[in-house]
């Protein structure tokens, strides 16, 4: 893993590193060796396997590990907190912040196992680790279809599920506006941990199909920006260049800061002005309200990567042609889904299912405006236009197709003719677009080990910095 060794060397040169050679060497040995021990996972674990792993870990060493039940969902799922170590500092990390964010759970299980097996890591980082491996098990289960076997974009899209934004645990925290009527159990679990312990670091582990590596932070800490920039500078994955996440603003390529958006509604989530400069209803706001000096950070790593996104060669077309064609596919796809679903929803047995609610949320997105910028398109422009427009269109078709297939199952195959036609046309559109994308994108799959290494490397160095900062103040 030459890239990881180079990465660590770059981080070692940061100005806030300890001053003596002995401690520098110790830091290198501990942090590098922990990340280097991440195994080559062959596949993602299903939710039941994640739970079993945690229970077995407690049996292995109940003195170091506790598994705490933090709530029960209406459908019978239990939200578990895996608590490891007894350090004087406290960090909270959670996987599956969205239902398709599967890498973080694997990262956290490795961390827990490694802390049990390697005392030097827990001695070096004086932390109690609070880990919620799966914050939303009901919805995570709906992605298990792509967890096993070789991963392709088509397979991912066919088995893809994304939670309605109004039901995301991260966006279901207390607010002065009536934003959350029925708070998800996962949100309550996170809130309880933050309120119960002096949490100094909260880490949300996200993924995306192609959007590159990016960080969202709650605070302007120059040392942390410098540290993460060093890490990213030697990584061959792209920096995230998409639109800023809700409730944030752009700081630099790959970096966003939690900020105060204008008063607006996002799929049932009311975000209103506040005095603290943070969006109402988010976990970041709650962290800052309850633990003022704590740092909230979210990392996003991709599942796929097409290196041509940096290719400056000509695509033999204008930028307007390249982007307009891709935007047209996106708009046409959402218009088809919107027209079809609106006409059929009242006749569906599954019209209030998770799939239906997710589709309602998806269709709140507005039509994209035509692209009018001039100039010759590069291959990078072509890849970017495809990733930003055609890939989301395929994911939308996949979700609609899953709803219609669930309807077919609920109707025991006796579908009304109009729903059957919608199923057939959705399947045809999905196959056509997926075949086109498999040809147009020259992508590779980012291994679980590589994505988990990025997640963990960033976490370890942030935690090390915060620990040193706090201990230096005492």
LINSULKA-V164181 format. One record per pair of residues at least 6 apart in sequence whose ideal C-beta (glycine too) atoms are under 6 Angstrom apart, sorted by the first residue. I is the first residue (numbers start at 1). J is the second residue. Records with the same first field share a line. If there is no record, write none. Layout:
I->J / J
//
This chain:
6->234
7->231 / 234
8->32
10->230 / 234
11->230 / 231 / 461
14->227
16->223
30->120 / 124
31->460
34->114 / 121
35->453 / 456 / 457
38->110 / 449 / 452 / 453
40->449
41->106 / 448
43->147 / 148
44->102 / 147
46->144
47->134 / 137 / 140 / 141
50->105 / 133 / 134
53->109
54->67 / 82
57->65 / 112
58->65 / 67
61->116
64->116
65->84
66->83
67->80 / 82
68->81
69->78
70->79 / 81 / 189
71->79 / 185 / 188 / 189
72->78
73->138 / 185
75->138
77->137 / 138
79->185 / 186 / 189
81->130 / 132
82->112 / 131
83->130
84->112 / 115 / 129
85->115 / 122 / 128 / 129
86->128
87->126 / 127 / 128
88->126
89->126 / 127 / 200 / 467
90->128 / 197 / 198 / 199 / 200
91->127 / 129 / 201 / 463
92->130 / 193 / 199 / 202
93->108 / 131 / 203
94->132 / 135
95->104 / 105 / 108 / 133 / 134 / 205
96->134 / 135 / 136 / 140
97->170 / 204 / 206
98->163
99->139 / 140 / 143 / 161 / 162 / 163
100->143 / 162
101->206 / 207
103->207 / 451 / 452
104->205
105->133 / 134
106->448 / 452
107->452 / 455 / 456
108->131 / 133
115->121 / 122
125->463
130->193
134->140
135->169 / 186
136->169 / 186
139->163
142->161
143->161
145->159
146->155 / 156 / 159
151->445
153->437
154->434
157->394 / 395 / 398
158->398
160->395 / 398
164->357 / 358 / 361
165->267 / 361
166->267 / 268 / 269
169->184 / 186 / 187
170->283
171->269 / 281 / 282
172->180 / 183 / 184 / 187
173->281 / 283 / 286
175->280 / 281
177->270 / 272 / 280
179->269 / 270 / 281
194->290
199->291 / 294
200->294 / 466
201->295 / 463 / 466
202->287 / 296
203->297 / 459
204->298
205->455
206->298 / 300
207->301 / 303
208->300 / 302
209->303 / 304 / 391
210->302 / 304 / 387
211->240 / 242 / 302
212->238 / 239 / 240 / 302
213->237 / 301
214->240 / 254 / 300
215->228 / 255 / 299
216->245 / 248 / 256 / 298
217->257 / 297
218->258 / 284 / 296
219->295
227->461
231->457
232->254
238->309
239->253 / 254
240->254
244->250 / 256
246->266
247->261 / 279 / 282
248->256 / 258 / 259
249->257 / 259
251->257
258->278 / 284
260->277
261->271 / 279
263->272 / 273
264->271
267->361 / 364
269->281
271->279 / 280
272->280
274->280
278->284 / 285 / 288
284->296
287->294 / 296
299->455 / 458
301->451 / 454
302->446
303->446
304->443
305->444 / 446
306->383 / 441 / 442 / 443
308->379 / 383
309->380 / 383 / 384
310->380
311->379 / 380
312->378
313->379
314->376
315->377 / 378 / 379 / 382
317->377
319->373 / 375 / 377 / 381
320->371
322->377 / 381 / 382 / 385
323->371 / 385
324->370 / 371
326->385 / 386 / 389 / 390
327->368 / 371 / 389
329->390 / 393
330->368 / 389 / 393
331->367 / 368
333->393 / 396
337->396 / 400
338->363
340->422
341->359
344->419
345->351
348->407
349->410
350->356 / 406 / 407 / 410
355->402 / 403 / 406
358->399
359->399 / 403
362->396
386->440
390->437
394->433 / 434
397->429 / 430
400->426
401->426 / 430
404->423 / 426
408->415
//
